[in-house]
Amino acid sequence: MNKGILMAWALALTMGNICQAEDITIQFNGTTAKVKQQVKDSVNVTVDGSHVSVESAFKDHKLTLLLSGKSDDGQLVLKTDGKAKVNIKNLTLTSQEGAPLWLKNKKKVEIAAEGTNTLTITACNDTANNKAATIWAKDKLLLSGKGVLNIIATGDGCRGIKTQKDITIEELTLNVTTSGNHLGEKPFGFGNFGGGFGGFGAPNDSTRQGGFGGFQMGGFGGGMPNFGNLSEEDQARIEEMRKNFEERMQNGEGFGGFGGFFMGGFGAPSDSTRQGGFGGFGGGFPNFGEGGMPDFGGFGGGFGGFGNPGGEGEEDEDGGMGFGGKHKYVSSTKGIASKEKITINSGKVTVKTTTAGAEGIEGKEGVVVNGGIVDVISPDDAINANATIEFNGGTVIARSRGNDAVDSNPKTGFFTPFGGNNSTQEDAEPAIIITGGTVYALSQAGSPEEGLDCDFAPLVIEGGTVFTVGGGMGEMPSVPTNKTSKQPSALLLNINIVKEQPVYLYDSKNKLLETITVPFSLRRSASLISSAAFQMGETYTVKTKDYEKTFTLNENFTVVR
């Protein structure tokens, strides 16, 4: 081979290796950081003690970094115009203020873990600059690698992981823990229902729409609704409803759109999130008239104070219209939060939050689990989305100590009476879809909190193993229908769950199909079960130490009382 050609080939290989290796290596060592920069063109690196800032103007080249070492007061600020990959290897990095990994990325950044890595944030006072998380990313974030990544947020207002766009997790062993208090309370997005409207509404005509009842402010749970942060369209709909109500009240009629809608008497706050107690009497259960919601006419007692409806927000996002919503904070201590979608493909993800109102995993535009093991425990919703939540594989254990285990708040949910039409509810956008894997959704709060909460939007079960524990809304928990339960399922009403006491599921030949042990006790649970072993027309038995119930699956969805 020509010597010149050989040298050119070797040079090309060398350049290729530089691009494939790390462009920048950062070794943290206490109060200092040592940086080696292979690529300098269009990349600016500044070092201030153990705080490193990297700014890259590359758009086509994927910038690669390697971080290792240890610092009790270190930080990487990465600003990129193009994609980037941050390899972390046996890294222990603590930030005393702001995100240890602050990613101002314009395109996707991948964080790949090797060995055991621990990132900790101890203070989040600078929320205005969006550094209030252990990892904060402006654009898409991929968390990968065969190592371990421990995310610890101890400061007030500090989240575990927060992004403005999608989060994808695969292969990684990811452990997220938050323990600080929320930081800075803001006005509610959708008011204080609290004790609410109260009343004595009874059905007043053949449509069973119910009277509006006594117009009663508050009880102990809060005042009149504050419809802030709504679109002009929603405000117009609400104004139209108000006029309709006044006309009907003047004519001595019921409130046709809402039937005997009430928000009941004396719902006192039940925890530090001030979500209101259940209590209250008078007024029928909601009947949304021609909207197609369940017709419960003048059923009696009220829902009581569902506390402060209006989704939890931050300083750069509006509160939603969620029913029974929460306070709105400048910065809350959620575990993993994205303004878009969170997807878990594989690996092991463990999330634990400890402050009342701190959700475990929240993807505003959806949460999808395709595989791996996902274990979440939270005082609030363990897994939450304002869109469809999908479980397609893997094992999910979602546990809430004070709210719903899995909570979807889709646009087709509870508030569709403000302008939607639920007459074909089964054809609406599903709130939760389960196609495979194992889903344990466990709420120990009792009624009205649920294992799976769909806000009256469709719950679809196509496969997998499902076992839920929750209170439900009396006998109205979120359940599938004969149409949406494409794999047979059953709702067990009034089963007593006893802490650490196994729940067994047997087939008609006394073959053990499933064993589930719940880490808390709950009397009169509404438990939804489904199994790939279920077959139509077959008989099954659920047993605990103090409970036994045999039932036959005569329909795709069977209620067992």
Secondary structure by P-SEA (a helix, b strand, c coil): ccaaaaaaaaaaaaaaaaaacccbbbbbcccbbbbbbcccccbbbbbcccbbbbbbcccccbbbbbbbbbbcbbbbbbbbcbbbbbbbcbbbbbbcccccbbbbcccbbbbbbccbbbbbbcccccccccccccbbbccbbbbbccbbbbbbbcccccccbbbcbbbbbcccbbbbbbbccccccccccccccccccccccccccccccccccccccccccccccccccccaaaaaaaaaaaaaaaaaaaacccccccccccccccccccccccccccbbbbcccccccccccccccccccccccccccccccccccccccccbbbbbbccccccbbbcbbbbbcccbbbbbbccccccccccccbbbbcccbbbbbccccccccccbbbbcccbbbbbbcccccbbbbccccccccccccccccccccccbbbcccbbbbbbccccccccccccccbbbbcccbbbbbccccccccccccccccccbbbbbcbbbbcccbbbbbbcccccccbbbbbcccccccbbbbbbccccccbbbbbbcccbbbbbbccccccccc
